[in-house]
Amino acid sequence: MSFDTLPAPLLAALSARGYAQPTPVQAAVLQPEAAGRDLLVSAQTGSGKTVAYGLALAPELIGEAPRLPPAGAPLALVVAPTRELALQVKAELTWLFAPAGGRVVSCVGGMDPVAERRLLSQGTHIVVGTPGRLRDHLERGNLAPAALRAVVLDEADEMLDLGFKEELEAILEETPAERRTLMFSATVPRGIAALAKGYQRDALRIEVASEGGQHGDIDYRAAVVAPHEIERAVVNILRLEDARIAMVFCATRATVTRLQGNLSERGFSTVALSGELSQAERNRALQSLRDGRARVCVATDVAARGIDLPDLGLVIHAELPRDPETLLHRSGRTGRAGRKGVSVLLVPHTRRGLAQRLLGAARVTATWAPAPSAEAIRARDAERLSAQVVALAAEEPAEEDLAVAQALLADPALAEGGAQALAAALVRVLRAPLPAPEELTEFNDRPAVRDRRDATPRTAHDGAREAPPNREPGGQEGIWFRMDVGRNGNADPRWLLPFLCRRGHVTRQEIGRIRILGRETQFEVAPYAAARFAAAARRAEGEDAHIKVEPMQPVKGPPRLSRRPEAARAGAGRSDAGPRPAPKRRP
């Protein structure tokens, strides 16, 4: 399939933009069986669908004529879920139809409705807008729908997610019954299928890629981190990848505000996008990303919908997406137009199972690896700085720069170090603006070996409740810890296990035997997780911070395998005679 069958003005526009061959979604809408029919298209974000439905509209707008007719009542209507997407669609359709004399007007929330009404009254061929503003113009009589030949619903699934079902139905009811209706959606859930059934006639179903499938230009990665080190991991990933533009997704406005402030404090040029911003503030934030004044955007899911940043090379999920569709929509901000992108999920170790199920449901294969360490970032910095210095040295120096260099070399203070001292000083100057990397807790991805039959704690003969031993292959025992709550404080494995997992940032599989004594509880931690547990236990927070947890022997990193401590053996030996009798109650 090629563009050869398109009208000459559109061919000229595509050629000027460097389009040689259609993308899969563009080829699909240009096939002969799609001509003149209603279409229900599922295609991934960033697959070229805006140009696709622009090309699909060409027969209704231009036909066999060399140019579009004079602008008057609109011939096509495009509905998009967000202001940013609507404005981007307007820009795309403007250049596509410019050689044919096309005029495109946008009607979006947050803009001056009086100015939009004036533009509509001056005549247009295509109107692009958001559901609420388009419905308002229809009800006020500013937008005349009688001449509409086609209606496009872009990102239809997102519009339903945002609660625009009533507005969409009101808009479609106002348009001519004989119109052509094109629906484009990343997924086709039940709501979209019902909308298509009610407002389309004999629609051709086009599925460009398997729904929820993995985008070939996106490299998915998953990094296991301690829950309290999420922001530090974001810092290290931003530093290691060094993307031209990066987007960090959070679940709430409060998290966006906090993370954006922390990243700015660390030296990143950062902007935030959330629902509380005005349209002017959003426009300024996006423009600062496009012109290079900012390189990191921290955003909520809703605020980032419809945003198209061509140089966006990195997406970080600081908080896990709520569902597979959100994962794909977030990640779809990168890897566009043939460019490669990276999507990194930060997975708290306590939610690894959830993350694996999420990736599986989205049909995405991710590479699991630890979050970048400070050492890895310093090594990458050395490579980049060396390349930067070599590139600078290869350039033809200006006369004033040569004069400064000669004066520096002649400076007695530099006589001993010479060129080496100057090179080191240059590297130090180049390194100074870089945010410092963060030290992170190391996580071992190796699962603990545990017999499925011993999945729940059991009661020992001495009355001390025990969980099954947690040993690595080879039979080595774990590292023993104690906490200052015992049987007298109602210690019980049912709440001890969740408490220890929260306190030490470990999983249940990394907690071994538990001995509940009178005034303390002793428990075993897998050797590879002991150093991490000890470090996290020292940083006690929350309502249980008063409970003291400490190792019964020195814990060093990397952790070493050790035998059970004497205190544990002594405690066990005191109870060998049998269970301790329950204390008698006083009358």
N, C-alpha and C positions, 0 to 999 in steps of 0.2 A: 504494500500500500504506500502511495506517495501523495503529495499535494497537487498533482497535475490536474485533477478535476476541479479545482477551486477556481473561482473568478480571478481574473488577472490582478485586481487591486489587492486582494488578500494574499496572493502569491508574492507580490512586491513587498508587502508588509512583512511576511514571514522571512523572505530572503534578506531583507534589511536587518532583521533581528538574528540572523544566523541559523534559522531553522532549515535543516536539510531533509530530514525524514520525520514523520509524525511519531509521537510516543504511542505506546499501546492503546491508551484511552482515546487519543485523537484518531488513530486508525480505526478503532471500533465504531466511533460515531460517524465516520465517513464511509463505512461499508454500504453497498447499495441497498441492503434490506433495512437499513436504519433511516433512509431518506423519507422525510415527511411524517415519520411516526413519532408517537410519544415514546420517551426513553426513560428507563429506570436503571441508572448506572451506579455501580459500586466500584469506586477506585480509591486508591490510597491518596492521602494528602500529599501534595507536592508532585503529583504525577503528570501535571500539565493539563488538568481538566478545565481550567478557565479558558484557555485557548481552544480546548476541545469543544465546549459548548458554544464558544464564539463562532467556530467553523460550522457547527451544526445549525446555527441560526442563519447562516449566510443565504440559503435558498429563500427563507421567508423575508429576509431584509433586502437582498439585492436581486435574486432571481437571475435572469439572463441579461439584465441591464449592466452597463459599464460602471455606473455609480448609483449610490443611494438617492432616492427622491429628496426633494427639499424637506428640511426638518419641520415637523409639525407635531401632531399627536403621536405619542410614542408607539413604536411597532413591536418592541420587545421589553419585557420586564424581568430583571434578575433580582432575586431576594436572597440576602446573605445574613448569617446570624449576628455578626458583629460589625461595628463601625470600621475597624481596621480592614477586615476582609472586604467589605463593600467598597472601600476606597481603593484597595489594591485591584479588585475586579474592574473598577472603573478605569484605572490606569492601563490595565492589560487590554481591555476592549477598545480603549481610545487609540492606542497605537495600531491595533489590529485593523480597525475600520477607518483609520485616518486617510489612507489613499483613496478610499471609496467615498470620502466626504462625510463620514459618520460623525454624529454628535452624541456624546454620552453625558448624562446628568446624574449626579448622585443625590440621594435623599436619605440622610442618616441622623440618628439621634445625637444630640450634642452640638449640632451645627445650626446655623441661623435658618429657621423655617421660612422666613420672609424672603431671604435671598434664593432659597430653593424654589419657592413659588414663582419668583421672577424668572428664573432660568427655565422652568417648565413652561411658562407662558410664552417664552421666546421660541419654543419648538425644540424637539429632540427626536432621536431615533431609538435610543436605548436608555432606560432608566434603571439604575442600580441603587438598591436601598436596603435598609433593615426593616423587619416586619412592622414594628410599632410606628415608625415614621411614615412608611408607605400607606399603612391603613389610615393614618391621620390625614394625609394628603388626599386619599380617595374620599374620605368622609367629608372633607371640606370642599371638594370639587376642584382642587388644584391639579389633580392628576386624572386625565380623561382616559378611561380604559377601553373605549369602544373600538379603537383601531388596533389593539394589541393582537398580534399574530402568534406570539409565543411567550411563554412564561418559564423561567428557569428557577428552580429551588436549589441553591448551592449549599452544601453541608446541611442537608435536610435533617439528618439525625441530630446534629448539634442544636438546630432550631427547636426541635421537639424537647431535647434535654433542657433547654433554657426556658421552656414553658411558653413557646410561641404558637402552640397548636391553634388557639382561637384566632390569632391574628392571621395565620396562614389560610385558614378556612375562609375568613372574611375577605381576604384579598382574592382568593381563587373564585369565590362566589361572584365577585364584581367583574371578573374578566369574561370575555366572550366565550360561549360554550364550544365554538369551533376552533379555539386556540390550540396550539401545539404545546404540550407540557413536558418539560425535561426535568427530571429529578436526579441530582448527583449527591451521593452519600457514601461515606467511608464504610458504613455497615448498613444493613437493611433489617432493623429490628421490627417487631410486630407493629409498632406505631407507624413506621414509614410504609410498610406494606399496606396497612389500612388506608393511609392517606393516598397512596398510589391507586388503590382500588376505587376509591371514591371520586378521584379527580382526574384520572387518566383513562384513555380509551385504547384498548388493545396495545398496551405498552410493550416495547421490546426490552427484555431484561438483558443487560450487559454487565458481565462480571469480569473486569479486567484482570484482577488477581484474586486469589482465594481470600475470602474475607478473614481479616485478622492475621493474614500471612505476614511474614517477615519482609521488611523492605531491604532489598539487596544492597543498597548504598549506605545502610546504617549498621555500624558495628556495635552490637549490644554487649554490655559488660555488667557484671554484678559484683559488688564489693561488700564483704561482710565487715561490719564495724561495731564498736561498742555504742550503745544508744546515746551516751553522753558525749560522744566524739563525732557526731554527724557533721557539725559545722567545721570542725578541724579537717575532716575528710574532704569536705567541699573545697576548702582552701588548697589542699594538696592536689586534688584532681585538676582544679583550675590552673595551678602552677605547672603541673606536669604536662598537660595537654596544650596549654598556651594557645587556645583557639582565638581566631580573629574576633568572633562573637560567641559568647556562651549564654545559655539560658538555664536557670536553676528553678525548679518547680517546687512549690510548697503547697500545703493543703489549706492554709488559712491566711487571712490578711495580717494577723498578728505575727505569724511566723515570717512572712515576707518582710515586714517592717524590721523585725529583729535581725534577720539574717542579712538584709541589705545594709543595715547600720554596722554590723560586725565586719562585713567584707570591706566596706568603705574605710573603716577604722584600720584595717590591716593593709590598706594601700591599693585595693582594687578600684578601678573606675566603674562604678556600679549604679544602675537605675532600678527602680521598682515599678511593677505594674500590678495594680489591684483594683477592685471595684470602687474604691473610695476616691480614685483620682478623677478629675474633670477631663473632658476630651482634650482641652488645650494642654494639660499636663501630660497626658498619654502621648500626644503628638510630639511634644518636646522630648520625652524620654526615648521614643522610637527614633527620632531624628538624630539624637546624640549617639545612638548605636550605629546608625547608618553612616554618619560622617566621622566615626572613630573617636569621638570624645568619651564614649563609654564602651566597655567591652563585655560587661556582665549584666544580664537582666534577671532579676529575681521576680517571679510572677506566680500568681495563682492560676489554676486551670482555666477558669472562666475568662480572666483578664487576658490570657495569652491566646485565646482562640482566634483564628483567622490571621494571625500575625505572620508575615512573610519577610524574613531577613535573609537575603541570598547568601551572606557570608557566615551564617550561623553554623558553626562546625561542631558544637558540643552541647548536649542536653544532659543535665544532672537532675535526677529525681531525689531531692533531699528528703522527701517523704514519699513513701510508696504510693503509687496510683491506687484509686479505689476499685478499679475494674480493668479488664483487658483493653476495652475501648479507650479509656483515658491513657493507658500506657502507650498505645499506638498513636493517639492524637498528640501527646506530648512529644514523643520521639519523632513524629513526622514533621516537626519544625525544622529538623536538620536533614541532610541527605537529599537535597532537592536539586532538580535540573542537572543530574549527572554528577553532582559533587558528592564526596564522601562525608559521612558524619559519624559521630560517636554518641551513644546513649548509655549513660552509666546509672545504674540503680544502686543507691546506698541502702544496704540491707542490715538493720539491727540484727545481731546474731540470734535474738529471741524470736525473730520473725522470718527466719530463713525459709521455713516450710511454706509460709504464706507467699513469699516471693517466688518460690519455685512453682507453686500452683498458678500464680498470676502469669508467669512467663509461659507456662504450658497452655493455659487457656487462650493466650494471645498468639499461640503458635510461633513463639519466638525462642530462638536458641541463643543463650547468653554465655559468655566466657566468665567463669567465676575465678576471681583472683583477689588478693588482699588489696586494700586501699593503698595508694602510693605512699611509700615511706619517705621520711625527710632525706635519707641517704640517696634514694633514687632520684629525688628532685635535685639535690646538689650535683649529682653526676650528670643529669640532663642539662643543668645550668652550665656546667663546665663545657659540655659539647657546644651548646648554643653560643656562649660567650666567645669561645675560641673561633667558631665560624664567623661570628660578627666582627671580631678583631681582624681576622684574615681578610674579610670582605672590605673593611675600611682601609686596610693597608694596601689593597690592590687598586683602590681608586687613585686617580691623579690628584695629588694634593695641591691646594691653592697656595699662592705665594705667601700669604699671611700665615697660613698654617705651618709652612716650612720654616718661616722665621721664628715662630714660637717653639717649634721642635728643636731647632738649632740652639736657641737660647737655653732650653731645658738641658740639652746634652752638655752644654758648656757650664752649667751651674755646678759650682764645687760641691754642693750638698748631694748631688747625684753622681759625683765622679766615681765613687766606689761601686754603686749598683749598676750604673749605666743603663743600657737598653732594657735589661731585665727589670730594673726598678720602675722604669717608665711603663713597661707592659703590664706589670702588676698593678700600678696605679690606675691605668686605663681600665683593666678588668674590674677593679674595685669601684670605679666610678660607674661602670655599666651595671654592676650588680646592685648598687645602692638602692635604686627604685623598686627592686623586686621584693614582693612580700615574702617574709620569712616562712619557710615550710613548718609544718606542725609535727610534733612527735605523736605517733598513734600507737595504740595497743595492738600487738601482733596477734592474729587469729590463725589457728591451725585448722584448715578445712577438713582434716582427717576425722571422720566420725569415730566416736568411742565404740569399742567392741563390747556389746552387752547381750547376754542371753535373753531372747525374747520371753522365756518363761520366768525370768527374774525382773520383770518390768516394774513391779511395785514393791515398796519397802516391806520387809518381813520382820518378825519379832524374834530376837535371839533368845537362847535358853536362859541368859542371865537377866532377862527383863529389859535390856537395852535394845531399843528398836534399831534395826539396821537396814540400809539399802544394800543391794547386791554390790560386790566389789566391782570397781571400774578400772580395769587394767588394760594397758596396751598389749599388743601381741608380744609374747615373750614372758608374760606373767608378772611384770614389775608392778609393785604397789604404788598407790598414789601418795600425795603429800597431805599430811594431816593438819587440820585447823581446829580451833575451839571457839565457841561463843559462850557468853556469860548468861545463858538461859538454859535451865535444865528441867528435870521432871517437876521440881518445886515451882517452876514458872510456867507450867502447863505446856512444855515443849512437846510437839507432836509432829511426825513426818508430814502430815497433811498440810500444815502451814510452813514447816521448816523448809521443805524443798522449794516452793515458790519464792520464799524469802531469800534463800541463798542464791537462787538464780538471779533475782533482781539485784541483790546487793553486790554480787561478784561478777555480774555480766557473763554468766555461763549458762549452759543448757542443762536440762535434767540428766542427760547422758554423761555429763562431765562431773557429776556428783556421785561419789561411791558410797562406802559404808557410813552409816550414821549411828553413833552411840549416844544415847540420852542418859546422862547420869543425874545425880541429884541436883547439883548447882550449875552444871555446865553441859554442853553438848559438844561432842567431838565428831568430826566428819572428815571424809577423805575427798580430795579433788584430784582429777586426772593430772598426771605430771605435766603434760604439755599445756594445761590451762592454769596451773598453780600460780605462776608469776602474774598472769593477767588478773586472776581472782584476788590475789593479795593487794595489787595496786588499786583495784576497784573498791575493795572492802575498806581501804583507808579513807576513801572519799565518800563517807557516809552522808546521805541527804535524806530528807523526808521524815515522816513520823517515826520510823524505826531507827533513826540515827543513833539513839541512845544505846542500842544493843552493840556490845563490843565483840568484834570478830577479829581474830589474829591467828597467825600460823603458830604451830607448836614446835617448829624448827625453822631455821633460816631458809628463806625462799629466794633463790637467786635466778637471774635470767642470763642465758637460757636455763630453764628449770632442769634440775638433775633428778634422776630417779633415786629414791631413798627407801629405807626400810621403815616399817611402822615404828613410831617413837616409843621410848620406854614408858612414858606416861600412859599411853594407850594400852600397852601390854599390862601395866600395873593395874589400870582401871578394870581391864577385862579379868585379870587374875583374881581381883577381890570378889568378883561375882561368880566364880566358877562353881561355888557350892550349890547354886540354885537361885531362883528368883528371889529378889528382896521382898520381904513381906510389906504389905501396905501399912502406912502409919495408922495407929489407932486414934480414933476421934475421941476427944474429951467430952464427957457428958455435959 
